[in-house]
Amino acid sequence: MREVNIEGRKMDSKERAQLHIQHRMDWPESYGKTLDALWDGLMDIRKNTMIHFFDPDTVKDQLGQYGFSLVQTFEDAAKANPKIVLEMDA
């Protein structure tokens, strides 16, 4: 199983959040860096993947509504794609 660590502390702007996700998920430069692109990327996962999302509350605090939406996108994708196992770690 592939394991990916997403670190909420490193997401202090929308741009940095998207770049961090792109880097950690090993997505190409063509990744759109939007919530829609995030959803599409997560839905395209075909190998079993464990995503450890550290400090999701920090993302929400730093990015406000965008942070809530970003975290929700990961949660919704994990429910919709059986290849994703998501662990949220405070």
Backbone torsions as a table, in degrees:
resi	resn	phi	psi	omega
1	MET	NA	133.5	176.6
2	ARG	-74.9	140.6	176.8
3	GLU	-121.3	136.2	-178.5
4	VAL	-130.4	132.3	175.8
5	ASN	-106.5	123.0	175.1
6	ILE	-108.5	125.5	-174.0
7	GLU	-111.1	107.0	-177.9
8	GLY	-59.1	-30.1	-179.4
9	ARG	-63.3	-23.5	-178.2
10	LYS	-87.5	0.5	-175.2
11	MET	-106.5	78.3	-177.5
12	ASP	-102.7	5.3	172.2
13	SER	-153.8	162.1	177.9
14	LYS	-58.1	-44.1	-177.1
15	GLU	-63.6	-46.0	179.9
16	ARG	-66.3	-36.3	177.8
17	ALA	-60.9	-49.0	-177.3
18	GLN	-67.0	-38.5	177.5
19	LEU	-65.8	-39.9	178.1
20	HIS	-62.2	-46.2	179.7
21	ILE	-62.8	-46.3	179.8
22	GLN	-57.1	-46.8	-179.7
23	HIS	-63.2	-49.7	-176.5
24	ARG	-66.8	-34.7	179.6
25	MET	-82.8	-7.7	-179.5
26	ASP	60.3	44.6	178.4
27	TRP	-90.6	153.5	-176.1
28	PRO	-70.1	167.4	179.1
29	GLU	-59.7	-23.6	-179.3
30	SER	-75.6	-5.9	176.7
31	TYR	-54.7	132.0	-170.7
32	GLY	-73.5	-13.9	176.1
33	LYS	58.4	41.3	173.4
34	THR	-131.1	170.1	177.3
35	LEU	-65.8	-35.6	176.4
36	ASP	-64.3	-41.9	178.1
37	ALA	-65.9	-37.0	176.2
38	LEU	-60.6	-48.1	178.9
39	TRP	-57.8	-48.5	-179.3
40	ASP	-60.0	-43.4	178.9
41	GLY	-62.4	-42.1	179.3
42	LEU	-68.3	-36.6	178.7
43	MET	-70.4	-23.5	179.6
44	ASP	-81.2	-6.5	179.5
45	ILE	-65.4	124.5	-177.4
46	ARG	-115.8	-11.7	177.4
47	LYS	-104.3	147.1	176.3
48	ASN	-55.6	126.0	-174.4
49	THR	-136.3	124.4	173.9
50	MET	-95.5	120.5	177.2
51	ILE	-108.6	116.8	174.2
52	HIS	-96.3	114.3	-179.3
53	PHE	-105.4	105.8	-178.4
54	PHE	-90.2	139.6	175.1
55	ASP	58.1	50.8	178.5
56	PRO	-63.4	-30.7	178.4
57	ASP	-66.7	-31.3	176.4
58	THR	-64.3	-40.4	177.7
59	VAL	-60.7	-45.1	-179.9
60	LYS	-63.0	-42.4	179.7
61	ASP	-65.5	-42.7	-175.1
62	GLN	-77.1	-32.9	-172.5
63	LEU	-113.5	1.6	176.6
64	GLY	60.8	-135.9	-176.6
65	GLN	-59.3	-37.1	177.7
66	TYR	-61.4	-41.0	178.3
67	GLY	-63.3	-42.7	176.9
68	PHE	-60.1	-44.8	-178.9
69	SER	-65.4	-38.4	179.3
70	LEU	-63.7	-48.2	179.2
71	VAL	-62.6	-42.3	179.8
72	GLN	-62.3	-35.8	178.1
73	THR	-61.6	-43.3	176.3
74	PHE	-62.9	-43.7	-178.5
75	GLU	-64.0	-45.6	-179.5
76	ASP	-65.3	-39.5	179.7
77	ALA	-64.9	-38.6	179.4
78	ALA	-65.1	-31.9	176.8
79	LYS	-74.6	-34.9	-174.6
80	ALA	-85.6	-26.9	-177.2
81	ASN	-114.0	109.9	-177.3
82	PRO	-66.6	-9.6	179.0
83	LYS	-82.8	-9.0	-178.4
84	ILE	-104.2	129.5	167.7
85	VAL	-114.0	122.7	-176.5
86	LEU	-112.6	129.3	172.7
87	GLU	-119.2	122.3	175.9
88	MET	-97.2	121.4	-178.0
89	ASP	-118.1	124.0	-178.8
90	ALA	-67.2	NA	NA
